[in-house]
């Protein structure tokens, strides 16, 4: 059974890459997703997800490193297997349809556009005033 899911968290392992038999790039890693929870002491629990991506999304995932903050949307799957001790275990994985990294959307990551000498609006001009009460 699969369900659509969007998850936001940090990579907890380095990304592993390979090429499939038909030449498609593939990338795999694991991520920790914090979830609100009343039962735990700090009000949070962690969902551990395996992330698998193919093609362009695999190329995006492959540029990430352990510890990076990412958002992934795709089909969630529940996997079951028999552990070394003989017990049935289960885990969750996400086949990525979209990968977004905090690196690519961080404001300081991009050079400012050439404004042709234009200056920012003066303080108090009504645009982006720090005097706006919240």
N, CA, C and O atoms as CSV, one atom per row, in Angstrom:
chain,resi,resn,atom,element,x,y,z
A,1,UNK,N,N,0.846,-1.184,0.000
A,1,UNK,CA,C,0.000,0.000,0.000
A,1,UNK,C,C,0.885,1.239,0.000
A,1,UNK,O,O,1.892,1.278,0.708
A,2,UNK,N,N,0.525,2.247,-0.781
A,2,UNK,CA,C,1.268,3.500,-0.825
A,2,UNK,C,C,0.328,4.669,-0.563
A,2,UNK,O,O,-0.871,4.594,-0.831
A,3,UNK,N,N,0.884,5.733,-0.043
A,3,UNK,CA,C,0.148,6.966,0.196
A,3,UNK,C,C,1.061,8.130,-0.145
A,3,UNK,O,O,2.281,8.006,-0.046
A,4,UNK,N,N,0.489,9.262,-0.545
A,4,UNK,CA,C,1.290,10.447,-0.846
A,4,UNK,C,C,1.661,11.139,0.461
A,4,UNK,O,O,0.842,11.241,1.374
A,5,UNK,N,N,2.898,11.611,0.542
A,5,UNK,CA,C,3.393,12.239,1.755
A,5,UNK,C,C,4.401,13.317,1.401
A,5,UNK,O,O,5.174,13.172,0.454
A,6,UNK,N,N,4.390,14.395,2.165
A,6,UNK,CA,C,5.447,15.410,2.086
A,6,UNK,C,C,6.126,15.418,3.441
A,6,UNK,O,O,5.460,15.532,4.470
A,7,UNK,N,N,7.449,15.297,3.452
A,7,UNK,CA,C,8.194,15.233,4.703
A,7,UNK,C,C,9.315,16.262,4.681
A,7,UNK,O,O,9.919,16.526,3.642
A,8,UNK,N,N,9.577,16.833,5.845
A,8,UNK,CA,C,10.632,17.835,6.003
A,8,UNK,C,C,11.512,17.388,7.154
A,8,UNK,O,O,11.022,17.175,8.264
A,9,UNK,N,N,12.800,17.245,6.905
A,9,UNK,CA,C,13.694,16.818,7.963
A,9,UNK,C,C,15.143,16.880,7.524
A,9,UNK,O,O,15.480,17.512,6.523
A,10,UNK,N,N,15.990,16.215,8.285
A,10,UNK,CA,C,17.429,16.221,8.010
A,10,UNK,C,C,17.898,14.849,7.571
A,10,UNK,O,O,17.425,13.825,8.064
A,11,UNK,N,N,18.839,14.845,6.633
A,11,UNK,CA,C,19.455,13.593,6.213
A,11,UNK,C,C,20.312,13.068,7.360
A,11,UNK,O,O,21.072,13.821,7.969
A,12,UNK,N,N,20.187,11.784,7.649
A,12,UNK,CA,C,20.954,11.181,8.738
A,12,UNK,C,C,22.030,10.241,8.211
A,12,UNK,O,O,22.724,9.588,8.989
A,13,UNK,N,N,22.166,10.173,6.905
A,13,UNK,CA,C,23.189,9.337,6.281
A,13,UNK,C,C,23.635,9.994,4.987
A,13,UNK,O,O,22.884,10.746,4.365
A,14,UNK,N,N,24.867,9.700,4.591
A,14,UNK,CA,C,25.334,10.190,3.301
A,14,UNK,C,C,24.519,9.554,2.181
A,14,UNK,O,O,24.055,8.421,2.308
A,15,UNK,N,N,24.351,10.277,1.101
A,15,UNK,CA,C,23.568,9.808,-0.037
A,15,UNK,C,C,24.395,8.789,-0.821
A,15,UNK,O,O,25.567,9.020,-1.116
A,16,UNK,N,N,23.771,7.666,-1.150
A,16,UNK,CA,C,24.398,6.642,-1.979
A,16,UNK,C,C,23.783,6.729,-3.370
A,16,UNK,O,O,22.568,6.871,-3.504
A,17,UNK,N,N,24.610,6.645,-4.396
A,17,UNK,CA,C,24.116,6.747,-5.765
A,17,UNK,C,C,24.530,5.534,-6.581
A,17,UNK,O,O,25.523,4.869,-6.287
A,18,UNK,N,N,23.746,5.267,-7.609
A,18,UNK,CA,C,24.101,4.237,-8.583
A,18,UNK,C,C,23.286,4.475,-9.842
A,18,UNK,O,O,22.402,5.331,-9.869
A,19,UNK,N,N,23.586,3.722,-10.868
A,19,UNK,CA,C,22.845,3.799,-12.124
A,19,UNK,C,C,22.150,2.466,-12.337
A,19,UNK,O,O,22.767,1.410,-12.200
A,20,UNK,N,N,20.869,2.512,-12.673
A,20,UNK,CA,C,20.117,1.281,-12.905
A,20,UNK,C,C,20.557,0.643,-14.219
A,20,UNK,O,O,21.305,1.245,-14.990
A,21,UNK,N,N,20.093,-0.565,-14.466
A,21,UNK,CA,C,20.448,-1.294,-15.678
A,21,UNK,C,C,20.089,-0.574,-16.960
A,21,UNK,O,O,20.756,-0.753,-17.980
A,22,UNK,N,N,19.024,0.251,-16.922
A,22,UNK,CA,C,18.631,0.976,-18.134
A,22,UNK,C,C,19.223,2.387,-18.203
A,22,UNK,O,O,18.820,3.191,-19.044
A,23,UNK,N,N,20.197,2.690,-17.300
A,23,UNK,CA,C,20.898,3.970,-17.366
A,23,UNK,C,C,20.288,5.101,-16.562
A,23,UNK,O,O,20.768,6.232,-16.646
A,24,UNK,N,N,19.249,4.838,-15.787
A,24,UNK,CA,C,18.615,5.866,-14.961
A,24,UNK,C,C,19.403,6.044,-13.673
A,24,UNK,O,O,19.781,5.064,-13.030
A,25,UNK,N,N,19.653,7.304,-13.293
A,25,UNK,CA,C,20.355,7.541,-12.034
A,25,UNK,C,C,19.400,7.304,-10.866
A,25,UNK,O,O,18.200,7.562,-10.957
A,26,UNK,N,N,19.976,6.800,-9.755
A,26,UNK,CA,C,19.205,6.479,-8.561
A,26,UNK,C,C,20.003,6.951,-7.353
A,26,UNK,O,O,21.226,6.810,-7.332
A,27,UNK,N,N,19.334,7.508,-6.347
A,27,UNK,CA,C,19.996,7.943,-5.121
A,27,UNK,C,C,19.159,7.472,-3.936
A,27,UNK,O,O,17.932,7.404,-4.004
A,28,UNK,N,N,19.864,7.147,-2.837
A,28,UNK,CA,C,19.193,6.662,-1.641
A,28,UNK,C,C,19.844,7.280,-0.408
A,28,UNK,O,O,21.062,7.445,-0.352
A,29,UNK,N,N,19.016,7.618,0.577
A,29,UNK,CA,C,19.506,8.066,1.867
A,29,UNK,C,C,18.413,7.826,2.901
A,29,UNK,O,O,17.378,7.232,2.600
A,30,UNK,N,N,18.652,8.292,4.113
A,30,UNK,CA,C,17.666,8.215,5.181
A,30,UNK,C,C,17.511,9.596,5.784
A,30,UNK,O,O,18.464,10.374,5.832
A,31,UNK,N,N,16.300,9.898,6.246
A,31,UNK,CA,C,16.071,11.183,6.876
A,31,UNK,C,C,15.275,11.022,8.156
A,31,UNK,O,O,14.494,10.082,8.302
A,32,UNK,N,N,15.480,11.952,9.087
A,32,UNK,CA,C,14.738,12.012,10.339
A,32,UNK,C,C,13.732,13.149,10.236
A,32,UNK,O,O,14.094,14.288,9.938
A,33,UNK,N,N,12.469,12.829,10.487
A,33,UNK,CA,C,11.397,13.815,10.398
A,33,UNK,C,C,10.803,14.017,11.788
A,33,UNK,O,O,10.214,13.085,12.336
A,34,UNK,N,N,10.939,15.203,12.374
A,34,UNK,CA,C,10.350,15.432,13.694
A,34,UNK,C,C,8.828,15.533,13.593
A,34,UNK,O,O,8.296,16.213,12.715
A,35,UNK,N,N,8.137,14.847,14.501
A,35,UNK,CA,C,6.679,14.866,14.533
A,35,UNK,C,C,6.214,15.290,15.923
A,35,UNK,O,O,6.800,14.872,16.921
A,36,UNK,N,N,5.174,16.111,16.003
A,36,UNK,CA,C,4.654,16.473,17.324
A,36,UNK,C,C,4.035,15.245,17.986
A,36,UNK,O,O,3.395,14.426,17.327
A,37,UNK,N,N,4.234,15.132,19.290
A,37,UNK,CA,C,3.713,13.977,20.011
A,37,UNK,C,C,3.500,14.357,21.467
A,37,UNK,O,O,4.399,14.915,22.096
A,38,UNK,N,N,2.342,14.069,22.004
A,38,UNK,CA,C,2.060,14.390,23.403
A,38,UNK,C,C,2.711,13.399,24.364
A,38,UNK,O,O,2.969,13.731,25.520
A,39,UNK,N,N,2.975,12.187,23.888
A,39,UNK,CA,C,3.451,11.134,24.780
A,39,UNK,C,C,4.911,11.291,25.192
A,39,UNK,O,O,5.281,10.857,26.283
A,40,UNK,N,N,5.735,11.884,24.375
A,40,UNK,CA,C,7.156,11.990,24.713
A,40,UNK,C,C,7.413,13.178,25.628
A,40,UNK,O,O,6.588,14.087,25.721
A,41,UNK,N,N,8.531,13.168,26.288
A,41,UNK,CA,C,8.873,14.212,27.257
A,41,UNK,C,C,8.973,15.590,26.629
A,41,UNK,O,O,8.524,16.573,27.219
A,42,UNK,N,N,9.552,15.676,25.445
A,42,UNK,CA,C,9.758,16.990,24.835
A,42,UNK,C,C,8.664,17.363,23.830
A,42,UNK,O,O,8.789,18.367,23.130
A,43,UNK,N,N,7.601,16.572,23.752
A,43,UNK,CA,C,6.504,16.877,22.850
A,43,UNK,C,C,6.790,16.570,21.402
A,43,UNK,O,O,6.090,17.059,20.515
A,44,UNK,N,N,7.813,15.763,21.143
A,44,UNK,CA,C,8.210,15.448,19.773
A,44,UNK,C,C,8.718,14.013,19.689
A,44,UNK,O,O,9.336,13.498,20.621
A,45,UNK,N,N,8.446,13.386,18.565
A,45,UNK,CA,C,9.006,12.077,18.275
A,45,UNK,C,C,9.601,12.141,16.871
A,45,UNK,O,O,9.405,13.127,16.161
A,46,UNK,N,N,10.319,11.109,16.471
A,46,UNK,CA,C,10.990,11.142,15.171
A,46,UNK,C,C,10.518,9.996,14.291
A,46,UNK,O,O,10.454,8.847,14.729
A,47,UNK,N,N,10.193,10.317,13.060
A,47,UNK,CA,C,9.877,9.323,12.040
A,47,UNK,C,C,11.120,9.157,11.184
A,47,UNK,O,O,11.647,10.137,10.657
A,48,UNK,N,N,11.597,7.918,11.040
A,48,UNK,CA,C,12.785,7.627,10.232
A,48,UNK,C,C,12.321,7.125,8.882
A,48,UNK,O,O,11.589,6.138,8.799
A,49,UNK,N,N,12.745,7.803,7.818
A,49,UNK,CA,C,12.312,7.464,6.460
A,49,UNK,C,C,13.501,7.156,5.567
A,49,UNK,O,O,14.502,7.873,5.581
A,50,UNK,N,N,13.388,6.088,4.793
A,50,UNK,CA,C,14.323,5.862,3.705
A,50,UNK,C,C,13.843,6.680,2.517
A,50,UNK,O,O,12.642,6.735,2.250
A,51,UNK,N,N,14.757,7.313,1.806
A,51,UNK,CA,C,14.401,8.145,0.648
A,51,UNK,C,C,15.066,7.551,-0.584
A,51,UNK,O,O,16.281,7.361,-0.614
A,52,UNK,N,N,14.255,7.258,-1.608
A,52,UNK,CA,C,14.770,6.765,-2.878
A,52,UNK,C,C,14.298,7.718,-3.971
A,52,UNK,O,O,13.123,8.078,-4.035
A,53,UNK,N,N,15.233,8.120,-4.827
A,53,UNK,CA,C,14.891,9.049,-5.913
A,53,UNK,C,C,15.505,8.552,-7.214
A,53,UNK,O,O,16.554,7.907,-7.209
A,54,UNK,N,N,14.847,8.855,-8.323
A,54,UNK,CA,C,15.304,8.443,-9.650
A,54,UNK,C,C,15.398,9.654,-10.567
A,54,UNK,O,O,14.700,10.648,-10.362
A,55,UNK,N,N,16.256,9.575,-11.576
A,55,UNK,CA,C,16.367,10.619,-12.599
A,55,UNK,C,C,16.799,11.953,-12.041
A,55,UNK,O,O,17.757,12.034,-11.271
A,56,UNK,N,N,16.090,13.009,-12.431
A,56,UNK,CA,C,16.442,14.372,-12.026
A,56,UNK,C,C,16.390,14.524,-10.505
A,56,UNK,O,O,17.245,15.189,-9.920
A,57,UNK,N,N,15.405,13.920,-9.870
A,57,UNK,CA,C,15.295,14.009,-8.412
A,57,UNK,C,C,16.467,13.306,-7.736
A,57,UNK,O,O,16.912,13.738,-6.672
A,58,UNK,N,N,16.972,12.227,-8.337
A,58,UNK,CA,C,18.154,11.536,-7.803
A,58,UNK,C,C,19.367,12.447,-7.890
A,58,UNK,O,O,20.185,12.477,-6.971
A,59,UNK,N,N,19.495,13.190,-8.982
A,59,UNK,CA,C,20.611,14.119,-9.137
A,59,UNK,C,C,20.551,15.219,-8.071
A,59,UNK,O,O,21.584,15.615,-7.532
A,60,UNK,N,N,19.344,15.715,-7.767
A,60,UNK,CA,C,19.178,16.728,-6.719
A,60,UNK,C,C,19.527,16.154,-5.348
A,60,UNK,O,O,20.220,16.803,-4.565
A,61,UNK,N,N,19.057,14.954,-5.053
A,61,UNK,CA,C,19.337,14.319,-3.769
A,61,UNK,C,C,20.831,14.030,-3.621
A,61,UNK,O,O,21.385,14.163,-2.530
A,62,UNK,N,N,21.473,13.638,-4.704
A,62,UNK,CA,C,22.895,13.285,-4.661
A,62,UNK,C,C,23.775,14.470,-4.285
A,62,UNK,O,O,24.896,14.269,-3.817
A,63,UNK,N,N,23.303,15.698,-4.475
A,63,UNK,CA,C,24.083,16.885,-4.125
A,63,UNK,C,C,24.007,17.226,-2.639
A,63,UNK,O,O,24.672,18.154,-2.178
A,64,UNK,N,N,23.202,16.482,-1.891
A,64,UNK,CA,C,23.012,16.763,-0.472
A,64,UNK,C,C,24.004,15.957,0.370
A,64,UNK,O,O,24.609,14.995,-0.103
A,65,UNK,N,N,24.152,16.370,1.614
A,65,UNK,CA,C,25.059,15.713,2.543
A,65,UNK,C,C,24.328,15.393,3.838
A,65,UNK,O,O,23.283,15.971,4.139
A,66,UNK,N,N,24.887,14.476,4.587
A,66,UNK,CA,C,24.364,14.140,5.904
A,66,UNK,C,C,24.234,15.429,6.720
A,66,UNK,O,O,25.165,16.233,6.777
A,67,UNK,N,N,23.076,15.615,7.347
A,67,UNK,CA,C,22.808,16.808,8.145
A,67,UNK,C,C,22.037,17.881,7.418
A,67,UNK,O,O,21.498,18.783,8.059
A,68,UNK,N,N,21.964,17.816,6.088
A,68,UNK,CA,C,21.243,18.837,5.327
A,68,UNK,C,C,19.741,18.752,5.576
A,68,UNK,O,O,19.183,17.666,5.737
A,69,UNK,N,N,19.106,19.910,5.606
A,69,UNK,CA,C,17.663,20.015,5.744
A,69,UNK,C,C,17.036,19.905,4.357
A,69,UNK,O,O,17.393,20.659,3.451
A,70,UNK,N,N,16.100,18.966,4.189
A,70,UNK,CA,C,15.445,18.788,2.891
A,70,UNK,C,C,13.946,18.592,3.078
A,70,UNK,O,O,13.474,18.259,4.165
A,71,UNK,N,N,13.219,18.805,1.999
A,71,UNK,CA,C,11.794,18.485,1.909
A,71,UNK,C,C,11.636,17.516,0.754
A,71,UNK,O,O,12.201,17.717,-0.321
A,72,UNK,N,N,10.866,16.469,0.981
A,72,UNK,CA,C,10.653,15.442,-0.024
A,72,UNK,C,C,9.165,15.146,-0.103
A,72,UNK,O,O,8.504,15.002,0.925
A,73,UNK,N,N,8.637,15.055,-1.309
A,73,UNK,CA,C,7.247,14.657,-1.514
A,73,UNK,C,C,7.250,13.448,-2.431
A,73,UNK,O,O,8.037,13.372,-3.375
A,74,UNK,N,N,6.365,12.504,-2.147
A,74,UNK,CA,C,6.303,11.317,-2.980
A,74,UNK,C,C,5.408,10.242,-2.393
A,74,UNK,O,O,4.580,10.504,-1.519
A,75,UNK,N,N,5.591,9.031,-2.890
A,75,UNK,CA,C,4.774,7.895,-2.470
A,75,UNK,C,C,5.436,7.205,-1.279
A,75,UNK,O,O,6.575,6.747,-1.372
A,76,UNK,N,N,4.711,7.134,-0.158
A,76,UNK,CA,C,5.227,6.476,1.026
A,76,UNK,C,C,4.885,4.995,0.976
A,76,UNK,O,O,3.786,4.605,0.582
A,77,UNK,N,N,5.846,4.181,1.384
A,77,UNK,CA,C,5.634,2.736,1.394
A,77,UNK,C,C,6.001,2.187,2.756
A,77,UNK,O,O,6.918,2.688,3.408
A,78,UNK,N,N,5.288,1.159,3.188
A,78,UNK,CA,C,5.614,0.440,4.412
A,78,UNK,C,C,6.296,-0.854,3.991
A,78,UNK,O,O,5.740,-1.643,3.227
A,79,UNK,N,N,7.506,-1.061,4.498
A,79,UNK,CA,C,8.274,-2.258,4.158
A,79,UNK,C,C,8.358,-3.165,5.380
A,79,UNK,O,O,8.545,-2.686,6.498
A,80,UNK,N,N,8.221,-4.475,5.171
A,80,UNK,CA,C,8.362,-5.438,6.259
A,80,UNK,C,C,9.429,-6.450,5.902
A,80,UNK,O,O,9.567,-6.837,4.742
A,81,UNK,N,N,10.190,-6.882,6.909
A,81,UNK,CA,C,11.235,-7.871,6.717
A,81,UNK,C,C,11.437,-8.635,8.011
A,81,UNK,O,O,10.937,-8.238,9.064
A,82,UNK,N,N,12.164,-9.721,7.928
A,82,UNK,CA,C,12.497,-10.508,9.105
A,82,UNK,C,C,13.894,-10.117,9.554
A,82,UNK,O,O,14.851,-10.216,8.785
A,83,UNK,N,N,14.012,-9.673,10.799
A,83,UNK,CA,C,15.286,-9.253,11.348
A,83,UNK,C,C,16.182,-10.436,11.649
A,83,UNK,O,O,15.752,-11.586,11.558
A,84,UNK,N,N,17.425,-10.159,12.006
A,84,UNK,CA,C,18.386,-11.213,12.311
A,84,UNK,C,C,17.949,-12.069,13.489
A,84,UNK,O,O,18.314,-13.241,13.582
A,85,UNK,N,N,17.166,-11.483,14.388
A,85,UNK,CA,C,16.682,-12.240,15.545
A,85,UNK,C,C,15.392,-13.009,15.243
A,85,UNK,O,O,14.819,-13.633,16.136
A,86,UNK,N,N,14.935,-12.966,13.988
A,86,UNK,CA,C,13.751,-13.712,13.568
A,86,UNK,C,C,12.435,-12.990,13.738
A,86,UNK,O,O,11.392,-13.539,13.384
A,87,UNK,N,N,12.445,-11.772,14.269
A,87,UNK,CA,C,11.202,-11.030,14.455
A,87,UNK,C,C,10.859,-10.247,13.182
A,87,UNK,O,O,11.738,-9.839,12.424
A,88,UNK,N,N,9.569,-10.055,12.979
A,88,UNK,CA,C,9.114,-9.263,11.844
A,88,UNK,C,C,9.278,-7.787,12.198
A,88,UNK,O,O,8.811,-7.339,13.245
A,89,UNK,N,N,9.938,-7.040,11.325
A,89,UNK,CA,C,10.156,-5.621,11.527
A,89,UNK,C,C,9.565,-4.848,10.362
A,89,UNK,O,O,9.351,-5.397,9.281
A,90,UNK,N,N,9.304,-3.570,10.593
A,90,UNK,CA,C,8.775,-2.747,9.512
A,90,UNK,C,C,9.446,-1.383,9.533
A,90,UNK,O,O,9.972,-0.945,10.556
A,91,UNK,N,N,9.416,-0.728,8.392
A,91,UNK,CA,C,9.990,0.603,8.251
A,91,UNK,C,C,9.278,1.334,7.138
A,91,UNK,O,O,8.498,0.751,6.385
A,92,UNK,N,N,9.554,2.603,7.046
A,92,UNK,CA,C,8.894,3.447,6.054
A,92,UNK,C,C,9.911,3.967,5.059
A,92,UNK,O,O,11.051,4.266,5.414
A,93,UNK,N,N,9.489,4.073,3.815
A,93,UNK,CA,C,10.337,4.670,2.793
A,93,UNK,C,C,9.488,5.570,1.912
A,93,UNK,O,O,8.268,5.428,1.831
A,94,UNK,N,N,10.158,6.488,1.263
A,94,UNK,CA,C,9.489,7.463,0.414
A,94,UNK,C,C,10.168,7.452,-0.944
A,94,UNK,O,O,11.374,7.680,-1.039
A,95,UNK,N,N,9.394,7.186,-2.003
A,95,UNK,CA,C,9.916,7.269,-3.369
A,95,UNK,C,C,9.657,8.703,-3.820
A,95,UNK,O,O,8.516,9.099,-4.057
A,96,UNK,N,N,10.731,9.466,-3.932
A,96,UNK,CA,C,10.640,10.914,-4.122
A,96,UNK,C,C,10.157,11.290,-5.517
A,96,UNK,O,O,10.680,10.816,-6.525
A,97,UNK,N,N,9.153,12.148,-5.548
A,97,UNK,CA,C,8.707,12.774,-6.784
A,97,UNK,C,C,9.212,14.212,-6.847
A,97,UNK,O,O,9.272,14.817,-7.917
A,98,UNK,N,N,9.578,14.752,-5.670
A,98,UNK,CA,C,10.088,16.120,-5.571
A,98,UNK,C,C,11.069,16.190,-4.405
A,98,UNK,O,O,10.774,15.715,-3.308
A,99,UNK,N,N,12.231,16.781,-4.647
A,99,UNK,CA,C,13.239,16.991,-3.610
A,99,UNK,C,C,13.606,18.469,-3.605
A,99,UNK,O,O,13.977,19.026,-4.638
A,100,UNK,N,N,13.501,19.102,-2.438
A,100,UNK,CA,C,13.884,20.500,-2.289
A,100,UNK,C,C,14.856,20.580,-1.126
A,100,UNK,O,O,14.607,20.029,-0.053
A,101,UNK,N,N,15.958,21.265,-1.346
A,101,UNK,CA,C,16.985,21.409,-0.329
A,101,UNK,C,C,16.991,22.809,0.221
A,101,UNK,O,O,16.732,23.769,-0.505
A,102,UNK,N,N,17.284,22.936,1.500
A,102,UNK,CA,C,17.423,24.269,2.095
A,102,UNK,C,C,18.582,25.018,1.449
A,102,UNK,O,O,18.590,26.248,1.428
A,103,UNK,N,N,19.559,24.287,0.922
A,103,UNK,CA,C,20.684,24.928,0.238
A,103,UNK,C,C,20.217,25.718,-0.981
A,103,UNK,O,O,20.744,26.794,-1.263
A,104,UNK,N,N,19.234,25.190,-1.700
A,104,UNK,CA,C,18.818,25.826,-2.949
A,104,UNK,C,C,17.848,26.972,-2.729
A,104,UNK,O,O,17.662,27.789,-3.631
A,105,UNK,N,N,17.219,27.063,-1.553
A,105,UNK,CA,C,16.259,28.134,-1.317
A,105,UNK,C,C,16.750,29.146,-0.298
A,105,UNK,O,O,16.046,30.115,-0.016
A,106,UNK,N,N,17.915,28.955,0.253
A,106,UNK,CA,C,18.487,29.868,1.241
A,106,UNK,C,C,18.781,31.205,0.571
A,106,UNK,O,O,19.372,31.242,-0.508
A,107,UNK,N,N,18.378,32.287,1.195
A,107,UNK,CA,C,18.541,33.614,0.609
A,107,UNK,C,C,19.971,33.987,0.305
A,107,UNK,O,O,20.217,34.646,-0.706
A,108,UNK,N,N,20.927,33.600,1.130
A,108,UNK,CA,C,22.314,33.990,0.927
A,108,UNK,C,C,23.022,33.166,-0.123
A,108,UNK,O,O,24.179,33.441,-0.439
A,109,UNK,N,N,22.364,32.167,-0.669
A,109,UNK,CA,C,23.011,31.279,-1.627
A,109,UNK,C,C,23.079,31.880,-3.020
A,109,UNK,O,O,23.817,31.382,-3.871
A,110,UNK,N,N,22.329,32.931,-3.266
A,110,UNK,CA,C,22.256,33.506,-4.601
A,110,UNK,C,C,22.833,34.909,-4.604
A,110,UNK,O,O,22.681,35.645,-3.629
A,111,UNK,N,N,23.492,35.287,-5.689
A,111,UNK,CA,C,23.996,36.649,-5.819
A,111,UNK,C,C,22.818,37.573,-6.115
A,111,UNK,O,O,21.888,37.178,-6.818
A,112,UNK,N,N,22.846,38.793,-5.592
A,112,UNK,CA,C,21.753,39.722,-5.893
A,112,UNK,C,C,21.743,40.085,-7.373
A,112,UNK,O,O,22.782,40.125,-8.033
A,113,UNK,N,N,20.565,40.341,-7.863
A,113,UNK,CA,C,20.417,40.712,-9.270
A,113,UNK,C,C,21.038,42.081,-9.507
A,113,UNK,O,O,21.058,42.924,-8.610
A,114,UNK,N,N,21.541,42.299,-10.708
A,114,UNK,CA,C,22.094,43.589,-11.080
A,114,UNK,C,C,20.924,44.546,-11.278
A,114,UNK,O,O,20.123,44.380,-12.198
A,115,UNK,N,N,20.833,45.553,-10.403
A,115,UNK,CA,C,19.699,46.476,-10.469
A,115,UNK,C,C,20.010,47.721,-11.278
A,115,UNK,O,O,19.195,48.641,-11.343
A,116,UNK,N,N,21.181,47.757,-11.896
A,116,UNK,CA,C,21.539,48.908,-12.727
A,116,UNK,C,C,21.725,50.174,-11.930
A,116,UNK,O,O,21.455,51.267,-12.426
A,117,UNK,N,N,22.191,50.039,-10.678
A,117,UNK,CA,C,22.440,51.213,-9.858
A,117,UNK,C,C,21.234,51.645,-9.044
A,117,UNK,O,O,21.326,52.624,-8.303
A,118,UNK,N,N,20.111,50.960,-9.152
A,118,UNK,CA,C,18.936,51.322,-8.376
A,118,UNK,C,C,19.213,51.109,-6.902
A,118,UNK,O,O,19.879,50.145,-6.522
A,119,UNK,N,N,18.699,52.015,-6.062
A,119,UNK,CA,C,18.894,51.935,-4.622
A,119,UNK,C,C,17.618,51.427,-3.972
A,119,UNK,O,O,16.530,51.601,-4.523
A,120,UNK,N,N,17.741,50.794,-2.792
A,120,UNK,CA,C,16.545,50.351,-2.095
A,120,UNK,C,C,15.711,51.551,-1.661
A,120,UNK,O,O,16.246,52.652,-1.532
A,121,UNK,N,N,14.407,51.362,-1.431
A,121,UNK,CA,C,13.563,52.486,-1.020
A,121,UNK,C,C,14.038,53.040,0.325
A,121,UNK,O,O,14.504,52.283,1.177
A,122,UNK,N,N,13.921,54.363,0.520
A,122,UNK,CA,C,14.364,54.965,1.782
A,122,UNK,C,C,13.485,54.495,2.934
A,122,UNK,O,O,12.319,54.148,2.744
A,123,UNK,N,N,14.058,54.491,4.116
A,123,UNK,CA,C,13.304,54.093,5.311
A,123,UNK,C,C,12.117,55.032,5.475
A,123,UNK,O,O,12.228,56.236,5.241
A,124,UNK,N,N,11.000,54.484,5.873
A,124,UNK,CA,C,9.802,55.288,6.080
A,124,UNK,C,C,9.024,55.559,4.819
A,124,UNK,O,O,8.053,56.315,4.858
A,125,UNK,N,N,9.416,54.960,3.674
A,125,UNK,CA,C,8.711,55.221,2.425
A,125,UNK,C,C,7.445,54.378,2.307
A,125,UNK,O,O,6.712,54.475,1.323
A,126,UNK,N,N,7.196,53.550,3.322
A,126,UNK,CA,C,6.002,52.700,3.265
A,126,UNK,C,C,6.328,51.292,2.837
A,126,UNK,O,O,5.539,50.380,3.083
A,127,UNK,N,N,7.454,51.086,2.211
A,127,UNK,CA,C,7.842,49.750,1.777
A,127,UNK,C,C,8.809,49.140,2.791
A,127,UNK,O,O,9.836,49.743,3.101
A,128,UNK,N,N,8.499,47.978,3.300
A,128,UNK,CA,C,9.370,47.228,4.201
A,128,UNK,C,C,9.786,48.044,5.416
A,128,UNK,O,O,10.959,48.045,5.790
A,129,UNK,N,N,8.857,48.723,6.023
A,129,UNK,CA,C,9.152,49.525,7.201
A,129,UNK,C,C,9.287,48.620,8.417
A,129,UNK,O,O,8.528,47.664,8.578
A,130,UNK,N,N,10.253,48.926,9.267
A,130,UNK,CA,C,10.437,48.177,10.523
A,130,UNK,C,C,9.459,48.633,11.586
A,130,UNK,O,O,9.424,48.049,12.669
A,131,UNK,N,N,8.670,49.647,11.317
A,131,UNK,CA,C,7.741,50.198,12.304
A,131,UNK,C,C,6.396,49.481,12.320
A,131,UNK,O,O,5.506,49.867,13.077
A,132,UNK,N,N,6.234,48.458,11.509
A,132,UNK,CA,C,4.942,47.771,11.426
A,132,UNK,C,C,4.752,46.911,12.680
A,132,UNK,O,O,5.568,46.026,12.937
A,133,UNK,N,N,3.691,47.150,13.467
A,133,UNK,CA,C,3.463,46.351,14.677
A,133,UNK,C,C,2.926,44.963,14.309
A,133,UNK,O,O,2.112,44.818,13.396
A,134,UNK,N,N,3.389,43.968,15.024
A,134,UNK,CA,C,2.896,42.593,14.823
A,134,UNK,C,C,2.311,42.055,16.082
A,134,UNK,O,O,1.846,40.916,16.110
